[in-house]
Amino acid sequence: SVSYEYGRLSQADSSQDLLFSAGPSAVEGNAMTFDVRKDFSPTLSTSVQSPTVDAGDHVIDRVTSGLSGEDSFWVPGLDLRAKGWYFEGLKANDLHGGIDPKEKEGAADFIERLGSQGYRPAAYGSAVFSAPGQTREVTATVAPGGREPYRSADSGGFGTWVWAFAHSELSDQAKEYVLHDVVSPFLERAETNSGRSRLTVRSSVTEHSALVG
């Protein structure tokens, strides 16, 4: 809102033409009202590179950054690092229903809750985004922040990703704009694949000695 003060002069009631300061006077100006928002809400959406993964293959995920809400704006040039957890060996019965993060549930708490239900990550990933609409191809690694690629297990089963912007692991500058964790659900169709197990053949003789004929 706008207001300003200006000084006033008054004329003395006397035989001489005298002026003196009458003190300031305040004036209200026209105002423009608008909302100011410093923080913004990023999003993460992912899709697996291939719906099937053979045993021993690399596991690759496509991760895309975005924004939630029309009044949310990414600070230009601000880097946000996303973390990913890859789960595999899931059975067909596990696919009947996904698991969503609870309101205000952080990434670490969500991963811990999945672990308490028997879902523990087998591999990890990370990616850095500096604007909405960016897509990164991420290859799963054996250890968090590591470089050794993870290879799909021989046992097969279904695999899925969980991605998050964890507030505690953002830069000090980013923490001023992203105020809470952003976590993707567990078992979304687009980020779930099917691992093909490696076929094996075993044989054994019924008799260890053979007679003629």
C-alpha positions as CSV (number, residue, x, y, z in Angstrom):
1,S,0.0,0.0,0.0
2,V,1.1,3.6,-0.6
3,S,1.1,6.6,1.7
4,Y,3.2,9.7,2.0
5,E,3.6,12.8,4.1
6,Y,4.3,16.4,3.0
7,G,5.0,19.6,4.9
8,R,2.4,22.4,5.2
9,L,2.7,26.1,5.6
10,S,0.3,28.4,7.3
11,Q,-0.1,32.2,7.2
12,A,0.1,34.0,10.5
13,D,-2.8,36.3,11.5
14,S,-0.8,39.4,12.1
15,S,-0.1,42.9,10.6
16,Q,2.9,41.4,8.8
17,D,2.7,38.8,6.1
18,L,4.3,35.8,7.9
19,L,4.4,32.1,7.1
20,F,5.2,29.3,9.5
21,S,5.5,25.5,9.3
22,A,2.2,23.8,10.2
23,G,3.6,20.2,10.5
24,P,3.3,17.3,8.1
25,S,0.1,16.0,6.6
26,A,-0.4,12.3,5.5
27,V,-2.0,11.3,2.2
28,E,-3.1,7.8,1.2
29,G,-2.4,6.8,-2.4
30,N,-4.0,4.2,-4.7
31,A,-2.7,0.7,-4.0
32,M,-2.2,-2.5,-6.0
33,T,-2.8,-5.7,-4.1
34,F,-1.0,-8.9,-5.1
35,D,0.3,-12.1,-3.5
36,V,4.0,-12.7,-3.0
37,R,5.2,-16.3,-2.7
38,K,8.8,-17.2,-2.2
39,D,8.6,-21.0,-2.0
40,F,7.5,-23.4,-4.9
41,S,6.4,-27.0,-5.2
42,P,8.4,-29.2,-7.6
43,T,7.2,-32.5,-8.8
44,L,8.8,-35.7,-10.1
45,S,7.3,-38.1,-12.7
46,T,9.1,-41.2,-14.0
47,S,8.8,-43.9,-16.6
48,V,11.0,-47.0,-17.0
49,Q,13.0,-47.2,-20.2
50,S,11.7,-50.6,-20.9
51,P,8.7,-52.5,-19.4
52,T,10.8,-55.7,-19.3
53,V,14.4,-56.2,-17.9
54,D,16.4,-59.3,-18.5
55,A,18.5,-60.8,-15.8
56,G,21.9,-59.1,-15.6
57,D,20.7,-56.0,-17.5
58,H,21.1,-52.4,-16.3
59,V,18.0,-50.8,-14.8
60,I,17.3,-47.4,-16.4
61,D,14.6,-44.9,-15.4
62,R,13.5,-41.6,-17.1
63,V,12.8,-38.9,-14.5
64,T,11.1,-35.6,-15.4
65,S,10.8,-32.5,-13.2
66,G,7.7,-30.4,-13.0
67,L,5.7,-27.9,-10.9
68,S,2.6,-28.3,-8.8
69,G,0.1,-25.4,-9.0
70,E,-0.3,-22.4,-11.3
71,D,1.2,-20.1,-8.7
72,S,4.4,-22.2,-8.4
73,F,7.5,-20.9,-10.2
74,W,10.9,-22.5,-10.3
75,V,13.7,-20.1,-9.3
76,P,15.8,-19.7,-12.5
77,G,19.1,-21.6,-12.3
78,L,18.3,-23.3,-8.9
79,D,19.5,-26.9,-8.8
80,L,17.5,-29.5,-7.1
81,R,18.9,-33.0,-6.5
82,A,16.5,-35.9,-6.6
83,K,17.1,-39.3,-5.0
84,G,15.7,-42.6,-6.3
85,W,15.2,-46.0,-4.7
86,Y,14.7,-49.1,-6.9
87,F,12.8,-52.1,-5.5
88,E,12.7,-55.5,-7.2
89,G,11.7,-59.1,-6.7
90,L,8.0,-58.0,-6.2
91,K,5.4,-60.7,-6.7
92,A,2.1,-60.5,-8.7
93,N,0.1,-60.1,-5.4
94,D,2.1,-56.9,-4.6
95,L,0.7,-55.2,-7.7
96,H,-2.9,-55.1,-6.5
97,G,-2.5,-51.7,-4.8
98,G,0.2,-49.0,-4.6
99,I,1.3,-47.2,-1.5
100,D,1.1,-43.4,-1.3
101,P,3.1,-41.2,1.0
102,K,1.1,-39.8,3.9
103,E,0.5,-36.1,4.2
104,K,3.8,-34.4,5.3
105,E,5.6,-37.7,5.4
106,G,9.2,-37.3,4.5
107,A,11.2,-39.4,2.1
108,A,13.2,-41.2,4.8
109,D,10.0,-42.0,6.8
110,F,8.3,-43.3,3.7
111,I,11.2,-45.6,2.7
112,E,11.3,-46.8,6.3
113,R,7.6,-47.6,6.2
114,L,8.0,-49.5,3.0
115,G,10.8,-51.5,4.7
116,S,8.5,-52.4,7.6
117,Q,6.2,-53.9,5.1
118,G,8.9,-56.0,3.5
119,Y,9.9,-53.7,0.7
120,R,13.6,-52.8,0.8
121,P,15.5,-51.1,-2.0
122,A,17.9,-53.1,-4.1
123,A,19.5,-50.2,-6.0
124,Y,19.6,-46.4,-6.0
125,G,19.7,-43.4,-8.3
126,S,20.1,-39.6,-8.4
127,A,19.6,-36.8,-10.8
128,V,19.9,-33.0,-10.8
129,F,17.3,-30.6,-12.2
130,S,17.5,-26.8,-12.8
131,A,14.1,-26.2,-14.3
132,P,10.7,-27.8,-14.8
133,G,10.3,-30.0,-17.9
134,Q,13.8,-31.5,-17.8
135,T,14.2,-35.3,-18.3
136,R,17.1,-37.3,-17.1
137,E,17.9,-41.0,-17.8
138,V,19.2,-42.5,-14.6
139,T,21.0,-45.9,-14.4
140,A,20.5,-47.6,-11.1
141,T,23.6,-48.1,-9.0
142,V,24.6,-50.6,-6.3
143,A,25.1,-48.0,-3.6
144,P,23.6,-44.5,-3.0
145,G,25.7,-41.9,-4.9
146,G,27.9,-44.7,-6.3
147,R,29.0,-45.3,-9.8
148,E,28.9,-49.1,-10.1
149,P,25.8,-50.0,-12.2
150,Y,23.3,-52.3,-10.7
151,R,22.3,-55.4,-12.7
152,S,18.9,-57.0,-12.6
153,A,18.7,-60.1,-10.4
154,D,18.4,-63.6,-11.9
155,S,15.3,-64.4,-9.8
156,G,13.0,-62.1,-11.9
157,G,9.9,-60.5,-10.5
158,F,8.6,-57.0,-10.8
159,G,10.6,-53.9,-10.1
160,T,9.6,-50.3,-9.3
161,W,11.0,-46.9,-8.4
162,V,10.4,-44.2,-5.7
163,W,11.8,-40.7,-6.3
164,A,12.0,-37.8,-4.0
165,F,13.3,-34.3,-3.4
166,A,14.4,-34.7,0.2
167,H,14.5,-31.2,1.9
168,S,17.3,-32.3,4.3
169,E,19.6,-33.1,1.5
170,L,19.0,-30.0,-0.7
171,S,21.5,-27.1,-0.8
172,D,21.1,-24.3,1.7
173,Q,19.8,-22.0,-1.1
174,A,17.3,-24.6,-2.3
175,K,16.0,-25.1,1.3
176,E,14.7,-21.5,1.3
177,Y,12.4,-22.3,-1.7
178,V,11.5,-26.0,-1.3
179,L,10.0,-26.2,2.2
180,H,9.1,-29.9,2.4
181,D,9.9,-33.3,0.9
182,V,8.3,-34.3,-2.4
183,V,7.9,-38.0,-2.7
184,S,6.4,-40.2,-5.5
185,P,4.1,-43.1,-4.7
186,F,5.2,-46.7,-4.6
187,L,4.1,-49.0,-7.4
188,E,3.0,-46.5,-10.0
189,R,2.5,-48.3,-13.3
190,A,4.7,-46.0,-15.4
191,E,7.7,-46.6,-13.2
192,T,7.2,-50.4,-12.8
193,N,8.9,-53.1,-14.9
194,S,8.9,-56.8,-15.2
195,G,12.2,-58.7,-14.6
196,R,12.6,-61.8,-16.8
197,S,14.4,-64.5,-14.9
198,R,17.3,-66.4,-16.4
199,L,16.3,-69.9,-17.7
200,T,18.4,-72.8,-16.4
201,V,18.4,-76.5,-17.4
202,R,19.5,-79.2,-14.9
203,S,19.8,-82.9,-15.6
204,S,21.0,-86.0,-13.7
205,V,21.4,-89.6,-14.8
206,T,19.1,-92.2,-13.2
207,E,21.9,-94.9,-13.1
208,H,25.6,-94.2,-12.7
209,S,26.5,-97.5,-14.4
210,A,25.1,-98.9,-17.7
211,L,24.9,-102.4,-19.0
212,V,25.3,-103.4,-22.6
213,G,21.9,-103.0,-24.4
